[in-house]
């Protein structure tokens, strides 16, 4: 059985070297913003900033939970946190389980707050650990370790089902979440890892007291495919086949944004295949408050700080330009701009009781 450190290093290597993108679509290609030939604003007026969990962000972007616990993870976190601080975007750390079990690993996570003292930092704990008895004490340690503004609790049932040695105990998780929300002052984000969140689960999460959902929709990195590659390396044929069979499983990101935002009053973070500033604009127009991006940042962190900087500037430039083209002065106006939803995405939403036409009739400016 591989150690947690070996598994984390494998996750990084496989994510960098293998084709691990889901074959499923995010659905964002079927979301269409309405061009304004007379936007009645100047490009320089566009304000991409938001406030989230008590922090001002210069753009609605979060570097999603990636890594920590290993020396390679520390180097990646240091690069990403440095860029996040420079450009005023958020950052989440990977699962902190390894540091809770071995405090000598804490510096691989604490480096994030050291390099990003003023921006949004999100701690990370997994549902499988809650099911095995971890609770308020461990959650507080995660938060204190990185002086977090919010705690993400990741939901990854498919990954655990495919992972060699994975933990698939999910019974009673909602009651454990409720215990945390009642005991902690720090906001809790329930975060999927590539399969999306349904309206049904979103409502249960809201009832349990969480303040936000990171939808982690299908269409980006598939952790089933990541674990498929790892299972192949270690010779586990059953899990190799399982990961391949379920590599495209899940609710597409665009659909999950609508299901969650239309069913609850929670803050919504859109992740899962977000790659461009146009993707960011579409996600926000669908109802997201901010977006999370992971794998593209991993690739650029390995290349170095300048590569990460260039990518952030590219994302913000694209987002600002799209906002200008739809006449949105700020992110709140972008959330109200009319959009047209077509194809399978619109069909899915109608069958689930949501009205895609209502987005096209919004007033905008």
C-alpha positions as CSV (number, residue, x, y, z in Angstrom):
1,X,0.0,0.0,0.0
2,X,1.5,3.4,-1.0
3,X,2.1,6.0,1.7
4,X,0.3,9.3,1.6
5,X,3.5,11.0,0.5
6,X,4.0,8.5,-2.3
7,X,0.3,9.0,-3.4
8,X,0.6,12.8,-3.4
9,X,3.7,12.7,-5.5
10,X,2.1,10.3,-7.9
11,X,-1.0,12.5,-8.2
12,X,1.3,15.5,-9.2
13,X,3.3,13.4,-11.7
14,X,0.3,11.8,-13.3
15,X,-1.6,15.1,-13.5
16,X,1.4,16.6,-15.3
17,X,2.3,13.7,-17.6
18,X,-0.9,11.9,-18.5
19,X,-4.1,12.8,-20.3
20,X,-6.4,13.1,-17.3
21,X,-9.0,15.5,-18.6
22,X,-12.6,14.1,-18.6
23,X,-14.1,13.3,-21.9
24,X,-17.2,15.0,-20.7
25,X,-18.0,18.6,-21.6
26,X,-18.3,21.3,-19.0
27,X,-21.4,22.6,-20.8
28,X,-19.9,26.1,-20.9
29,X,-19.6,25.9,-24.7
30,X,-23.5,25.9,-24.8
31,X,-23.6,29.1,-22.7
32,X,-23.6,32.2,-24.8
33,X,-23.1,35.8,-23.6
34,X,-24.8,38.5,-25.5
35,X,-22.5,40.9,-27.3
36,X,-23.2,44.6,-26.9
37,X,-22.1,46.7,-29.9
38,X,-22.8,49.8,-27.7
39,X,-21.7,48.7,-24.2
40,X,-21.9,52.3,-22.9
41,X,-18.9,51.8,-20.7
42,X,-15.2,52.3,-21.1
43,X,-12.9,49.3,-20.9
44,X,-10.9,51.1,-18.2
45,X,-14.1,51.3,-16.0
46,X,-14.4,47.6,-15.7
47,X,-13.9,46.4,-12.1
48,X,-13.2,42.7,-11.6
49,X,-12.9,42.8,-7.8
50,X,-15.1,41.0,-5.3
51,X,-15.2,40.4,-1.6
52,X,-15.3,36.8,-0.5
53,X,-15.1,35.4,3.1
54,X,-13.9,38.8,4.4
55,X,-11.2,39.3,1.8
56,X,-11.0,41.6,-1.2
57,X,-9.9,39.8,-4.4
58,X,-8.8,41.8,-7.4
59,X,-10.5,39.2,-9.6
60,X,-13.0,36.4,-8.8
61,X,-10.3,33.7,-9.2
62,X,-9.1,31.1,-6.7
63,X,-6.2,28.8,-7.3
64,X,-8.0,25.6,-6.3
65,X,-6.7,23.0,-3.8
66,X,-3.7,21.3,-5.4
67,X,-1.0,19.9,-3.1
68,X,1.1,20.0,0.1
69,X,2.7,17.5,2.4
70,X,5.8,16.8,0.2
71,X,8.9,18.9,-0.7
72,X,7.6,19.1,-4.3
73,X,4.3,20.2,-3.0
74,X,5.9,22.9,-0.8
75,X,7.8,24.3,-3.9
76,X,4.5,24.4,-5.9
77,X,2.6,26.0,-3.0
78,X,5.3,28.7,-2.5
79,X,5.2,29.7,-6.2
80,X,1.4,29.8,-6.3
81,X,1.0,31.6,-3.1
82,X,3.5,34.3,-4.1
83,X,1.5,34.9,-7.3
84,X,-1.8,34.9,-5.5
85,X,-0.6,37.6,-3.1
86,X,0.9,39.7,-5.9
87,X,-2.3,39.7,-8.0
88,X,-4.9,39.6,-5.3
89,X,-6.5,36.2,-6.0
90,X,-7.4,33.4,-3.7
91,X,-5.6,30.1,-3.1
92,X,-6.6,26.8,-1.5
93,X,-4.2,24.1,-0.2
94,X,-4.4,20.4,-0.8
95,X,-5.7,17.9,1.8
96,X,-4.0,18.6,5.1
97,X,-4.4,15.0,6.4
98,X,-0.7,14.2,6.0
99,X,0.3,17.2,8.2
100,X,-2.3,16.3,10.9
101,X,-0.8,12.8,11.0
102,X,2.8,14.0,10.8
103,X,3.3,17.6,12.0
104,X,6.8,17.7,10.4
105,X,4.9,18.2,7.1
106,X,3.2,21.4,8.3
107,X,5.8,23.7,6.6
108,X,4.6,22.5,3.2
109,X,1.3,24.1,4.0
110,X,2.2,27.0,6.2
111,X,4.3,28.4,3.3
112,X,1.1,29.5,1.7
113,X,0.1,32.0,4.4
114,X,3.7,33.1,4.7
115,X,3.9,34.0,1.1
116,X,0.2,35.2,0.9
117,X,-0.4,37.2,4.1
118,X,-3.2,39.4,2.8
119,X,-5.3,37.3,0.3
120,X,-7.9,34.6,0.7
121,X,-6.5,31.3,1.9
122,X,-8.7,28.1,2.1
123,X,-7.8,25.1,4.3
124,X,-8.7,21.6,3.3
125,X,-10.0,18.4,5.0
126,X,-11.7,15.4,3.4
127,X,-15.1,13.7,4.0
128,X,-13.4,10.3,4.3
129,X,-11.5,11.6,7.4
130,X,-14.7,12.8,8.9
131,X,-16.3,9.4,8.4
132,X,-13.4,7.8,10.3
133,X,-13.9,10.0,13.4
134,X,-12.1,13.2,12.7
135,X,-14.0,16.3,13.7
136,X,-13.8,19.8,15.3
137,X,-10.3,19.5,16.7
138,X,-8.8,18.4,13.4
139,X,-10.7,21.0,11.5
140,X,-9.4,23.7,13.8
141,X,-5.9,22.5,13.3
142,X,-6.3,22.7,9.6
143,X,-7.6,26.2,9.8
144,X,-4.9,27.4,12.3
145,X,-2.1,25.8,10.3
146,X,-2.6,28.1,7.3
147,X,-4.5,30.9,9.2
148,X,-7.4,30.1,6.8
149,X,-10.3,32.4,5.9
150,X,-12.5,29.3,5.1
151,X,-12.3,25.6,5.3
152,X,-13.0,23.4,2.3
153,X,-14.3,19.9,3.0
154,X,-13.7,17.9,-0.1
155,X,-16.3,15.4,-1.4
156,X,-14.6,12.8,-3.6
157,X,-16.6,9.6,-3.5
158,X,-15.7,8.5,-7.0
159,X,-12.0,9.1,-6.5
160,X,-12.0,7.1,-3.3
161,X,-14.0,4.3,-5.0
162,X,-11.3,4.0,-7.7
163,X,-8.2,4.8,-5.6
164,X,-6.1,1.9,-4.5
165,X,-6.7,1.8,-0.7
166,X,-9.4,4.5,-1.0
167,X,-11.9,5.3,1.8
168,X,-15.5,4.9,0.8
169,X,-17.3,5.5,4.1
170,X,-19.8,8.3,3.5
171,X,-22.6,7.3,5.8
172,X,-23.3,10.0,8.4
173,X,-21.2,12.7,6.7
174,X,-24.0,15.3,6.9
175,X,-24.3,15.1,10.6
176,X,-20.5,15.5,10.9
177,X,-20.7,18.6,8.7
178,X,-23.4,20.0,10.9
179,X,-21.2,19.5,14.0
180,X,-18.4,21.5,12.3
181,X,-20.6,24.3,11.2
182,X,-22.1,24.7,14.7
183,X,-18.7,24.6,16.4
184,X,-16.6,26.7,14.1
185,X,-16.7,30.4,13.3
186,X,-14.7,29.9,10.1
187,X,-17.0,29.5,7.0
188,X,-17.2,26.0,5.5
189,X,-17.1,25.3,1.8
190,X,-18.3,21.9,0.6
191,X,-16.1,21.1,-2.4
192,X,-16.6,18.4,-5.1
193,X,-13.5,17.2,-7.0
194,X,-14.8,16.7,-10.5
195,X,-18.2,15.2,-10.5
196,X,-20.4,18.2,-9.7
197,X,-23.1,18.9,-7.0
198,X,-26.8,18.3,-7.6
199,X,-29.7,20.5,-6.3
200,X,-30.7,17.8,-3.9
201,X,-27.2,17.7,-2.3
202,X,-26.9,21.4,-2.4
203,X,-30.1,21.8,-0.3
204,X,-28.9,19.3,2.2
205,X,-25.5,21.0,2.5
206,X,-27.3,24.3,3.1
207,X,-29.4,22.8,5.8
208,X,-26.2,21.4,7.4
209,X,-24.9,25.0,7.8
210,X,-22.2,25.3,5.2
211,X,-21.8,28.8,3.7
212,X,-20.6,27.8,0.2
213,X,-20.3,25.1,-2.4
214,X,-17.5,24.6,-4.8
215,X,-19.3,22.6,-7.5
216,X,-16.2,20.9,-8.9
217,X,-18.1,19.9,-12.0
218,X,-17.4,17.3,-14.7
219,X,-15.4,18.5,-17.7
220,X,-12.0,19.2,-16.2
221,X,-9.5,16.9,-14.6
222,X,-11.1,13.5,-13.8
223,X,-9.8,12.0,-10.6
224,X,-11.2,8.7,-11.8
225,X,-8.8,8.8,-14.7
226,X,-5.9,9.9,-12.5
227,X,-6.5,6.9,-10.2
228,X,-6.9,4.7,-13.3
229,X,-3.4,5.6,-14.3
230,X,-2.1,4.9,-10.8
231,X,-3.9,1.6,-10.6
232,X,-2.3,0.6,-13.9
233,X,1.1,1.4,-12.5
234,X,0.7,-0.7,-9.4
235,X,-1.0,-3.6,-11.3
236,X,-4.5,-3.3,-9.8
237,X,-6.5,-4.4,-12.9
238,X,-9.9,-4.0,-11.3
239,X,-9.4,-0.4,-10.3
240,X,-7.7,0.4,-13.6
241,X,-10.8,-0.8,-15.4
242,X,-13.1,1.0,-13.0
243,X,-11.4,4.3,-13.4
244,X,-11.6,4.0,-17.2
245,X,-15.2,3.1,-17.2
246,X,-16.2,6.1,-14.9
247,X,-13.8,8.6,-16.3
248,X,-16.5,10.8,-17.7
249,X,-18.9,10.5,-14.7
250,X,-20.6,13.5,-13.2
251,X,-22.7,16.6,-13.6
252,X,-21.2,19.1,-16.1
253,X,-19.9,22.3,-14.5
254,X,-22.3,24.7,-16.2
255,X,-25.3,22.6,-15.1
256,X,-24.0,22.2,-11.5
257,X,-23.6,26.0,-11.2
258,X,-27.3,26.4,-12.1
259,X,-28.5,23.5,-9.9
260,X,-26.7,24.9,-6.8
261,X,-27.3,28.6,-7.4
262,X,-31.0,28.2,-8.2
263,X,-31.7,25.8,-5.3
264,X,-29.9,27.5,-2.4
265,X,-28.7,30.9,-1.1
266,X,-25.1,29.7,-0.7
267,X,-22.1,31.3,-2.2
268,X,-21.0,29.3,-5.3
269,X,-17.5,28.7,-6.5
270,X,-17.4,27.3,-10.0
271,X,-14.6,24.8,-10.8
272,X,-14.2,21.9,-13.2
273,X,-12.7,22.7,-16.5
274,X,-12.5,26.5,-16.1
275,X,-9.6,27.4,-18.4
276,X,-10.1,31.0,-19.8
277,X,-11.4,34.4,-18.9
278,X,-14.4,33.7,-21.1
279,X,-15.1,30.6,-19.0
280,X,-14.9,32.7,-15.9
281,X,-17.4,35.2,-17.3
282,X,-19.9,32.5,-18.3
283,X,-19.6,30.8,-14.9
284,X,-20.4,34.0,-13.1
285,X,-23.3,34.9,-15.5
286,X,-24.7,31.4,-14.6
287,X,-24.7,32.3,-10.9
288,X,-21.2,31.7,-9.5
289,X,-19.6,34.2,-7.2
290,X,-16.0,33.1,-8.1
291,X,-14.2,30.4,-9.9
292,X,-11.6,27.8,-9.0
293,X,-8.8,26.7,-11.4
294,X,-6.4,23.9,-10.6
295,X,-4.5,21.9,-13.2
296,X,-3.5,24.8,-15.5
297,X,-1.9,26.4,-12.4
298,X,-0.1,23.2,-11.6
299,X,1.5,23.1,-15.0
300,X,2.6,26.7,-14.8
301,X,3.8,26.4,-11.2
302,X,6.2,23.7,-12.3
303,X,7.4,26.1,-15.1
304,X,8.0,28.8,-12.6
305,X,6.6,32.0,-11.1
306,X,6.7,34.0,-14.3
307,X,4.6,31.4,-16.0
308,X,2.0,31.7,-13.3
309,X,2.0,35.4,-13.4
310,X,1.5,35.4,-17.2
311,X,-1.5,33.0,-16.8
312,X,-3.2,35.2,-14.2
313,X,-2.7,38.3,-16.3
314,X,-4.1,36.4,-19.3
315,X,-7.2,35.3,-17.4
316,X,-7.9,38.8,-16.0
317,X,-7.4,40.5,-19.4
318,X,-9.8,38.1,-21.0
319,X,-12.4,38.5,-18.2
320,X,-12.2,42.3,-18.3
321,X,-12.6,42.4,-22.1
322,X,-15.6,40.1,-22.0
323,X,-17.2,42.2,-19.3
324,X,-16.6,45.3,-21.4
325,X,-18.2,43.5,-24.4
326,X,-21.4,42.7,-22.5
327,X,-21.5,46.1,-20.8
328,X,-20.9,44.9,-17.3
329,X,-19.0,47.4,-15.1
330,X,-18.5,45.0,-12.3
331,X,-19.0,41.4,-11.3
332,X,-22.5,42.0,-9.9
333,X,-23.6,43.4,-13.3
334,X,-22.0,40.4,-15.0
335,X,-24.2,38.1,-12.8
336,X,-27.3,39.8,-14.2
337,X,-26.3,40.0,-17.8
338,X,-28.5,38.0,-20.2
339,X,-27.2,34.7,-21.6
340,X,-28.5,32.1,-23.9
341,X,-28.2,28.4,-22.9
342,X,-28.6,25.9,-25.8
343,X,-28.2,22.2,-26.6
344,X,-27.9,19.4,-24.1
345,X,-27.2,21.8,-21.3
346,X,-30.6,23.5,-21.8
347,X,-32.3,20.1,-22.2
348,X,-30.8,18.8,-19.0
349,X,-31.9,21.9,-17.1
350,X,-35.5,21.7,-18.4
351,X,-35.7,18.0,-17.4
352,X,-34.5,18.9,-13.9
353,X,-37.1,21.6,-13.5
354,X,-34.9,24.7,-14.2
355,X,-35.8,27.3,-16.8
356,X,-32.9,28.1,-19.1
357,X,-35.0,30.7,-21.0
358,X,-35.2,32.8,-17.8
359,X,-31.4,33.7,-18.2
360,X,-32.0,35.1,-21.7
361,X,-34.8,37.4,-20.5
362,X,-32.7,39.1,-17.8
363,X,-32.4,42.8,-18.1
364,X,-28.7,43.4,-18.1
365,X,-28.0,47.1,-18.9
